Amino acid sequence: MDPVQKYRLVDPQLMRTLMQRTGTGSSISARELATAAGVSHGTIDNILKGISKIQKEPVAFAICQTIGVDLLILWAPIGRSVPASEGSDPRRLTVAS
């Protein structure tokens, strides 16, 4: 069983901006985005408010596909270089000698 890749939102304001002018040139509301991406309106609302920063790949991909941008424009894959929490910055880690 493969674990599902998770992604951390880069910037909620960027998502709002991209929703104002999608790949089709039109805007999309949070409710419309939720319906098109197959998630609840509360999920999109929490993402836009910065409450929910982590999403599984299918959700992150569906949001980007609906808006019309590449996945890595809005989301960073969680792993070695992108920690799940914002307080963990791998650039600040020190190596003991």
C-alpha positions in Angstrom: 0.0 0.0 0.0 1.5 3.3 -1.1 1.1 6.3 1.2 -0.6 9.2 -0.4 1.7 12.2 -0.9 0.7 15.3 1.0 1.3 18.9 0.0 1.6 22.1 2.0 0.0 25.3 0.6 2.6 27.8 -0.4 0.4 30.9 0.1 -3.3 31.3 0.7 -3.3 34.8 -0.8 -1.7 33.4 -4.0 -4.6 31.0 -4.3 -7.1 33.8 -3.8 -5.3 35.8 -6.6 -5.3 32.8 -9.0 -9.0 32.3 -8.3 -9.7 35.8 -9.5 -8.4 34.9 -13.0 -8.3 31.2 -13.7 -6.8 29.4 -16.7 -10.0 30.2 -18.6 -9.7 33.9 -17.9 -12.7 34.0 -15.6 -13.0 34.1 -11.8 -14.2 31.2 -9.6 -15.8 31.4 -6.2 -14.8 29.2 -3.2 -18.1 27.3 -3.6 -17.6 26.8 -7.3 -14.0 25.6 -6.7 -15.1 23.2 -4.0 -17.8 21.7 -6.2 -15.4 21.4 -9.2 -12.6 19.9 -7.0 -14.9 17.5 -5.3 -14.4 18.8 -1.7 -16.5 20.6 0.8 -16.9 24.4 0.8 -15.5 24.3 4.3 -12.3 22.7 3.1 -11.7 25.5 0.5 -12.7 28.1 3.1 -10.2 26.7 5.6 -7.4 26.6 3.0 -8.1 30.2 2.0 -8.1 31.3 5.7 -4.8 29.5 6.2 -6.3 27.2 8.8 -5.8 24.0 6.7 -2.4 24.1 5.1 -1.9 20.4 4.3 -3.8 18.4 1.7 -3.5 15.0 0.1 -2.3 15.0 -3.5 -5.7 14.3 -5.1 -7.2 17.4 -3.4 -4.3 19.6 -4.2 -4.2 18.4 -7.8 -8.0 18.9 -8.2 -7.7 22.5 -6.9 -4.9 23.3 -9.3 -6.5 21.6 -12.3 -9.7 23.6 -11.6 -7.9 26.9 -11.3 -5.7 26.1 -14.3 -2.2 26.1 -12.8 0.5 23.5 -12.2 0.5 21.8 -8.9 3.8 23.2 -7.7 2.6 26.8 -8.2 0.4 26.5 -5.1 1.7 23.4 -3.3 5.0 22.1 -2.0 5.4 18.3 -1.5 6.0 17.4 2.1 9.2 15.5 2.5 12.8 16.1 3.4 13.0 19.6 2.0 9.5 20.7 2.9 8.5 19.8 6.5 4.8 19.4 7.4 4.9 22.2 10.0 6.0 25.7 9.2 8.0 25.9 12.4 10.4 23.3 11.1 12.7 25.0 8.6 15.3 22.5 7.2 17.6 25.4 6.4 17.9 26.2 10.1 19.0 22.7 11.1 22.6 22.4 12.2 24.8 19.3 12.0 26.7 18.3 15.1 30.4 17.8 14.5 
